[in-house]
Amino acid sequence: MEIQANQTTFRSYLTFWSGQLVSLLGSSISQFVIIWWITLETESALYLSIASLLAFAPMVILGPFTGVLVDRWSRKALIGIADFLQALATVVLIFMFSLGITSIWQVFALLALKGVFQAFHTPTVMAITPSMVPENKLSRVNGLNYLFTGAINLVGPVTAALLLEFWKISQILWIDAATFIVALIPLLIIKIPSVRKKQEKSQDKPSFKKEFGEGLAFIKNARGFLPLIMLSTALNFLIAPLSTLFPYYVRFDHLGEASDLAFVIAFVQGGMIAGGLFMSMIKGFKKKMRVIVLSMYIFFLGYALVALTPTGLFWFMATFGLIMLFCMPVVNVLYMTIIQTSVPLKMQGRVNSVDMALSSAATPFGMILSGTIVVFTGTANFFLGCALSGVVILTLSWFLTDIRHVGEMKKNTLEAQ
């Protein structure tokens, strides 16, 4: 029988979560100033693409394997070590900037190294959530997490841009290192439940290969799980071009200025925040997969209408952009809740890491291919093609696979098998 989350573990989770949000703000600021330095130093879109790929690559390559370690090792220790090593990499970067010995390849190496640590940190944080948050609170907590993460990712770059007016990059990066200390304190004082049976001794642990195989077997055998992950990967691939090419679309297809782009982005961010707020206020939905699919249909309808926006009609584009992004927190929160409530606690690391690896792989490939394909199709036609492809893939997945049955089997039933 698995451990059950209760009010005590929930309070501990909230303490831990508050520290992680502070650390996320520091990371958001740090990421912005590093990307800005690369932009000024190289004046090259290629180098920016390389930086993005280095951030994604460790999760794609290591993700399926780090999940096994997340389920085998102390999750509390793993989070602390991963956070410490990321902070240490930042401190190294600070001294390099202070001494004036920074090169683009050194920065790339440290970005890749931080990506490796993040490949351990992210699935660990995701894995502990269902062991500490009662099931009836999971949907709201996921919604709040989405809301605050979105707000921080909005505030972080703005804060970084303001600080760049007064401080050197080496000074700003100390914020990232300092927020690690803030996140470490709650981590040290709370207890994170162990998902392994007490009687399970180290010499009795299954081999790494066996546990890795168990995780893959669960994904393969749990009804609808593999098609769901494949669907998520495909949809992420189709959505990636929108974020990549949107500034280009506004400027060259609609002859817009920076103010027009800012106007549309403000509406889009407003939709995402509103969606996160909505999901944090409701208890959830019983038929989660139906709501996910319906929300994605609405998203792709908005995607198509953004593509069909008459030239210069930015209020039209902004309105449907808001509707699109309102749907994303609904989809992501319910998707996350399905995994948390359907996967055994001791397999959360393995399943989450495989899911994240595939999702992370789709995004950079979508970014790279979109820049190539749009030369031949035009931006609006390409967006419309992505939207229509999304509708077709959703429809085929719903009627030809078992995704509608995902979540019907509870994790404790699966655990007993």
C-alpha positions as CSV (number, residue, x, y, z in Angstrom):
1,M,0.0,0.0,0.0
2,E,1.4,3.4,-0.9
3,I,1.8,6.3,1.5
4,Q,-1.0,8.8,1.6
5,A,-0.6,12.6,1.4
6,N,-2.2,14.5,4.3
7,Q,-2.4,17.9,5.8
8,T,1.0,17.7,7.4
9,T,2.7,16.7,4.1
10,F,0.7,19.4,2.3
11,R,1.9,22.1,4.6
12,S,5.5,20.9,4.1
13,Y,5.0,21.0,0.3
14,L,3.7,24.6,0.5
15,T,6.9,25.5,2.5
16,F,9.1,23.8,-0.1
17,W,7.1,25.2,-3.0
18,S,7.5,28.8,-1.8
19,G,11.3,28.4,-1.7
20,Q,11.3,26.9,-5.2
21,L,9.3,29.9,-6.6
22,V,12.0,32.3,-5.2
23,S,14.7,30.2,-6.8
24,L,12.8,30.2,-10.1
25,L,12.7,34.0,-10.1
26,G,16.5,34.1,-9.7
27,S,16.9,31.5,-12.5
28,S,14.6,33.6,-14.8
29,I,16.6,36.7,-14.2
30,S,19.9,34.8,-14.7
31,Q,18.6,33.2,-17.9
32,F,17.6,36.6,-19.4
33,V,20.9,38.4,-18.8
34,I,22.9,35.4,-20.2
35,I,20.8,35.3,-23.3
36,W,21.1,39.1,-23.7
37,W,24.9,38.8,-23.3
38,I,25.0,36.1,-26.1
39,T,22.8,38.4,-28.3
40,L,25.1,41.4,-27.9
41,E,28.3,39.3,-28.0
42,T,27.5,37.3,-31.2
43,E,24.8,39.3,-32.9
44,S,23.8,35.9,-34.3
45,A,20.4,34.0,-34.3
46,L,22.4,30.8,-34.8
47,Y,24.2,31.2,-31.5
48,L,20.9,31.9,-29.8
49,S,19.5,28.7,-31.3
50,I,22.5,26.8,-30.0
51,A,22.0,28.2,-26.5
52,S,18.3,27.0,-26.6
53,L,19.3,23.6,-27.8
54,L,21.9,23.2,-25.1
55,A,19.2,23.9,-22.5
56,F,16.8,21.3,-24.0
57,A,19.4,18.6,-25.0
58,P,20.2,17.2,-21.5
59,M,16.5,16.6,-20.7
60,V,16.0,14.9,-24.0
61,I,19.1,12.7,-23.7
62,L,19.2,12.0,-20.0
63,G,15.6,12.3,-19.1
64,P,14.5,8.7,-19.4
65,F,17.5,7.6,-17.3
66,T,17.4,10.3,-14.6
67,G,13.9,9.2,-13.8
68,V,15.2,5.9,-12.6
69,L,17.5,7.6,-10.2
70,V,14.8,9.9,-9.0
71,D,12.8,6.8,-8.0
72,R,15.8,5.1,-6.4
73,W,17.6,7.9,-4.5
74,S,16.5,10.3,-1.8
75,R,14.4,12.9,-3.6
76,K,15.2,15.5,-0.9
77,A,18.9,15.0,-1.4
78,L,18.6,15.0,-5.1
79,I,16.8,18.3,-5.2
80,G,19.4,19.9,-2.8
81,I,22.4,18.6,-4.8
82,A,21.0,19.6,-8.1
83,D,20.2,23.1,-6.8
84,F,23.6,23.5,-5.3
85,L,25.4,22.4,-8.4
86,Q,23.4,24.8,-10.5
87,A,24.2,27.6,-8.1
88,L,27.9,26.6,-8.2
89,A,27.9,26.8,-12.0
90,T,26.4,30.3,-11.7
91,V,29.1,31.4,-9.3
92,V,31.8,30.1,-11.7
93,L,30.1,32.2,-14.4
94,I,30.1,35.2,-12.1
95,F,33.9,35.0,-11.6
96,M,34.5,34.5,-15.3
97,F,32.5,37.7,-16.1
98,S,34.3,39.6,-13.2
99,L,37.7,38.6,-14.4
100,G,36.9,39.4,-18.1
101,I,37.8,35.9,-19.3
102,T,34.4,34.8,-20.6
103,S,34.1,33.3,-24.0
104,I,30.9,32.2,-25.8
105,W,32.0,28.5,-25.7
106,Q,32.6,28.7,-22.0
107,V,29.1,30.1,-21.5
108,F,27.7,27.3,-23.7
109,A,29.5,24.7,-21.6
110,L,28.1,26.0,-18.4
111,L,24.6,26.3,-19.9
112,A,24.8,22.6,-20.9
113,L,26.1,21.7,-17.5
114,K,23.2,23.5,-15.8
115,G,20.9,21.7,-18.2
116,V,22.2,18.3,-16.9
117,F,21.5,19.3,-13.3
118,Q,18.0,20.5,-14.4
119,A,17.4,17.1,-16.0
120,F,17.6,15.7,-12.4
121,H,15.9,18.6,-10.6
122,T,12.7,19.0,-12.7
123,P,11.4,15.4,-12.7
124,T,12.3,15.1,-9.0
125,V,10.1,18.1,-8.1
126,M,7.3,16.8,-10.2
127,A,7.6,13.3,-8.6
128,I,7.2,14.5,-5.0
129,T,4.1,16.5,-5.6
130,P,1.5,13.6,-5.5
131,S,3.3,12.1,-2.5
132,M,2.8,15.4,-0.5
133,V,-0.4,17.0,-1.9
134,P,-3.8,15.2,-1.2
135,E,-5.5,14.1,-4.4
136,N,-8.4,16.4,-4.0
137,K,-6.0,19.4,-3.9
138,L,-3.8,18.4,-6.8
139,S,-5.6,20.2,-9.6
140,R,-5.7,23.5,-7.7
141,V,-2.1,23.2,-6.7
142,N,-1.1,22.5,-10.3
143,G,-3.2,25.5,-11.4
144,L,-1.5,27.7,-8.8
145,N,1.9,26.4,-9.8
146,Y,1.2,27.2,-13.4
147,L,-0.1,30.7,-12.5
148,F,2.9,31.7,-10.3
149,T,5.4,30.2,-12.7
150,G,3.9,32.1,-15.6
151,A,3.9,35.3,-13.5
152,I,7.5,34.8,-12.5
153,N,8.6,34.1,-16.1
154,L,6.9,37.4,-17.0
155,V,8.4,39.4,-14.1
156,G,11.9,37.9,-14.3
157,P,12.9,39.3,-17.7
158,V,11.4,42.7,-16.9
159,T,13.4,42.8,-13.6
160,A,16.6,41.7,-15.4
161,A,16.2,44.3,-18.1
162,L,15.8,47.1,-15.5
163,L,18.8,45.8,-13.5
164,L,21.0,45.8,-16.7
165,E,20.6,49.6,-16.7
166,F,22.4,49.9,-13.4
167,W,24.4,46.7,-12.7
168,K,27.0,44.6,-14.4
169,I,26.0,41.1,-15.5
170,S,28.3,39.6,-12.9
171,Q,26.5,41.5,-10.2
172,I,23.0,40.5,-11.4
173,L,24.0,36.8,-11.5
174,W,24.5,36.9,-7.7
175,I,20.7,37.1,-7.4
176,D,20.5,33.6,-8.8
177,A,23.1,32.3,-6.3
178,A,21.3,34.1,-3.4
179,T,17.9,32.6,-4.3
180,F,19.4,29.2,-4.0
181,I,20.0,29.8,-0.3
182,V,16.4,30.9,0.1
183,A,15.2,27.7,-1.6
184,L,17.6,25.6,0.4
185,I,16.3,26.7,3.9
186,P,12.7,25.3,3.4
187,L,14.1,22.1,1.8
188,L,16.3,21.5,4.9
189,I,13.5,21.9,7.4
190,I,10.8,19.8,5.7
191,K,10.4,16.0,5.4
192,I,9.8,14.5,1.9
193,P,8.1,11.1,2.2
194,S,10.0,8.1,0.9
195,V,8.2,6.1,-1.8
196,R,10.2,2.9,-1.2
197,K,9.0,0.2,1.2
198,K,10.7,0.3,4.6
199,Q,11.6,-3.4,4.4
200,E,13.4,-2.8,1.1
201,K,17.1,-2.9,1.8
202,S,19.8,-1.6,-0.5
203,Q,21.0,-5.1,-1.4
204,D,17.5,-6.1,-2.4
205,K,17.0,-3.2,-4.8
206,P,16.2,-4.2,-8.4
207,S,18.9,-3.3,-10.9
208,F,19.0,0.0,-12.8
209,K,18.2,-1.9,-16.0
210,K,15.2,-3.6,-14.4
211,E,13.7,-0.4,-12.9
212,F,14.3,1.4,-16.2
213,G,12.4,-1.4,-18.0
214,E,9.6,-1.3,-15.4
215,G,9.0,2.4,-16.1
216,L,8.9,1.8,-19.9
217,A,6.6,-1.3,-19.3
218,F,4.2,0.8,-17.3
219,I,4.0,3.5,-20.1
220,K,3.5,0.7,-22.7
221,N,0.9,-1.3,-20.7
222,A,-1.2,1.3,-18.9
223,R,-4.2,1.8,-21.2
224,G,-3.8,4.9,-23.4
225,F,-0.6,6.2,-21.7
226,L,1.8,5.7,-24.7
227,P,-0.7,7.2,-27.2
228,L,-1.2,10.1,-24.8
229,I,2.5,10.9,-24.6
230,M,2.9,10.6,-28.3
231,L,0.0,12.9,-28.8
232,S,1.5,15.4,-26.4
233,T,4.8,15.3,-28.3
234,A,3.1,15.8,-31.7
235,L,1.1,18.8,-30.5
236,N,4.1,20.4,-28.9
237,F,5.8,20.1,-32.2
238,L,3.0,21.9,-34.0
239,I,2.7,24.6,-31.4
240,A,6.5,25.4,-31.3
241,P,6.5,27.4,-34.6
242,L,3.9,29.9,-33.2
243,S,6.2,31.1,-30.4
244,T,9.2,31.0,-32.7
245,L,7.8,32.9,-35.7
246,F,5.2,35.1,-34.0
247,P,7.4,38.3,-34.0
248,Y,8.2,37.7,-37.6
249,Y,4.5,37.2,-38.4
250,V,3.5,40.5,-36.8
251,R,6.3,42.5,-38.4
252,F,6.4,41.2,-42.0
253,D,3.0,39.6,-42.6
254,H,1.0,42.4,-40.8
255,L,3.5,45.3,-41.1
256,G,3.3,45.8,-37.4
257,E,5.6,47.8,-35.1
258,A,7.0,46.8,-31.7
259,S,4.0,48.4,-30.0
260,D,1.7,46.1,-32.0
261,L,3.7,43.0,-31.0
262,A,3.6,44.2,-27.3
263,F,-0.2,44.7,-27.5
264,V,-0.8,41.2,-28.8
265,I,1.7,39.6,-26.3
266,A,0.0,41.4,-23.4
267,F,-3.3,39.8,-24.4
268,V,-1.7,36.4,-24.8
269,Q,0.0,36.6,-21.4
270,G,-3.3,37.7,-19.9
271,G,-5.0,34.6,-21.3
272,M,-2.4,32.4,-19.8
273,I,-2.6,34.0,-16.4
274,A,-6.4,33.9,-16.5
275,G,-6.3,30.2,-17.4
276,G,-3.9,29.5,-14.5
277,L,-6.2,31.4,-12.1
278,F,-9.2,29.5,-13.4
279,M,-7.6,26.2,-12.7
280,S,-6.4,27.2,-9.3
281,M,-10.0,28.1,-8.3
282,I,-11.9,25.0,-9.4
283,K,-11.8,21.6,-7.9
284,G,-11.1,19.9,-11.2
285,F,-13.0,17.9,-13.8
286,K,-14.1,14.3,-13.6
287,K,-13.7,13.6,-17.3
288,K,-10.2,15.1,-17.7
289,M,-9.3,13.7,-21.1
290,R,-12.6,15.0,-22.6
291,V,-11.8,18.5,-21.3
292,I,-8.2,18.3,-22.5
293,V,-9.3,17.3,-26.0
294,L,-12.0,19.9,-26.1
295,S,-9.6,22.6,-24.9
296,M,-7.1,21.6,-27.6
297,Y,-9.8,21.9,-30.3
298,I,-10.5,25.4,-29.1
299,F,-6.7,26.2,-29.0
300,F,-6.3,25.1,-32.6
301,L,-9.4,27.0,-33.7
302,G,-7.7,30.1,-32.2
303,Y,-4.5,29.1,-33.9
304,A,-6.3,29.0,-37.3
305,L,-8.0,32.3,-36.8
306,V,-4.7,34.0,-35.8
307,A,-3.3,32.7,-39.1
308,L,-6.3,34.1,-41.0
309,T,-6.2,37.5,-39.3
310,P,-6.7,40.3,-41.9
311,T,-3.6,42.4,-42.4
312,G,-3.1,44.9,-39.5
313,L,-6.2,43.8,-37.5
314,F,-4.2,43.3,-34.3
315,W,-7.2,43.4,-31.9
316,F,-8.6,40.3,-33.8
317,M,-5.3,38.6,-33.5
318,A,-5.0,39.5,-29.8
319,T,-8.5,38.3,-29.0
320,F,-8.0,34.8,-30.4
321,G,-4.4,34.7,-29.0
322,L,-6.0,35.3,-25.5
323,I,-8.5,32.5,-26.1
324,M,-5.7,30.1,-27.2
325,L,-3.5,30.7,-24.3
326,F,-6.4,30.5,-21.8
327,C,-6.7,26.9,-22.9
328,M,-3.1,26.0,-22.3
329,P,-3.1,26.0,-18.4
330,V,-6.3,24.0,-18.5
331,V,-4.7,21.3,-20.7
332,N,-1.3,21.3,-18.9
333,V,-2.8,21.2,-15.4
334,L,-5.2,18.3,-16.2
335,Y,-2.5,16.4,-18.1
336,M,-0.2,16.7,-15.1
337,T,-3.0,15.7,-12.7
338,I,-3.7,12.6,-14.7
339,I,-0.1,11.5,-14.4
340,Q,0.0,12.3,-10.7
341,T,-3.2,10.4,-9.9
342,S,-2.7,7.4,-12.3
343,V,1.0,6.6,-11.9
344,P,2.3,4.7,-8.8
345,L,4.3,7.1,-6.5
346,K,7.4,5.0,-6.8
347,M,7.3,5.3,-10.7
348,Q,6.6,9.1,-10.8
349,G,10.2,9.9,-11.6
350,R,10.5,7.5,-14.5
351,V,7.2,8.3,-16.1
352,N,7.6,12.1,-15.7
353,S,11.1,12.1,-17.1
354,V,10.2,10.1,-20.2
355,D,7.2,12.4,-20.8
356,M,9.4,15.5,-20.3
357,A,12.2,14.1,-22.6
358,L,9.8,13.5,-25.5
359,S,8.0,16.9,-25.0
360,S,11.4,18.7,-24.8
361,A,12.6,17.0,-27.9
362,A,9.5,18.2,-29.9
363,T,10.0,21.9,-29.1
364,P,13.5,22.5,-30.6
365,F,12.8,20.4,-33.6
366,G,9.6,22.4,-34.2
367,M,11.6,25.6,-33.9
368,I,14.3,24.6,-36.3
369,L,12.1,23.1,-39.0
370,S,9.6,26.0,-38.9
371,G,12.3,28.4,-39.9
372,T,13.1,26.2,-42.9
373,I,9.5,25.4,-44.0
374,V,8.1,28.9,-43.7
375,V,10.4,30.1,-46.5
376,F,8.4,28.0,-48.9
377,T,4.9,28.3,-47.4
378,G,4.7,31.7,-45.9
379,T,4.0,32.3,-42.2
380,A,0.2,32.5,-42.3
381,N,-0.2,29.3,-44.4
382,F,2.3,27.5,-42.2
383,F,0.4,28.5,-39.1
384,L,-2.9,27.4,-40.7
385,G,-1.4,24.1,-41.7
386,C,-0.2,23.5,-38.2
387,A,-3.6,24.3,-36.8
388,L,-5.4,21.9,-39.2
389,S,-2.8,19.2,-38.6
390,G,-3.5,19.5,-34.9
391,V,-7.2,19.0,-35.4
392,V,-6.6,16.0,-37.5
393,I,-4.2,14.4,-35.1
394,L,-6.5,15.1,-32.1
395,T,-9.5,13.5,-33.9
396,L,-7.6,10.4,-35.0
397,S,-6.0,10.0,-31.6
398,W,-9.4,10.1,-29.9
399,F,-11.1,7.6,-32.2
400,L,-8.3,5.3,-33.1
401,T,-6.4,5.0,-29.7
402,D,-7.3,4.5,-26.1
403,I,-6.4,8.0,-24.8
404,R,-10.0,8.5,-23.7
405,H,-9.5,5.7,-21.2
406,V,-6.4,7.2,-19.5
407,G,-6.8,7.8,-15.8
408,E,-9.6,5.2,-15.4
409,M,-7.3,2.9,-13.4
410,K,-6.1,4.3,-10.1
411,K,-2.5,4.1,-9.2
412,N,-3.0,1.9,-6.2
413,T,-4.6,-0.7,-8.4
414,L,-1.7,-0.6,-10.8
415,E,0.7,-0.8,-7.9
416,A,-0.9,-4.0,-6.7
417,Q,-0.5,-5.7,-10.1
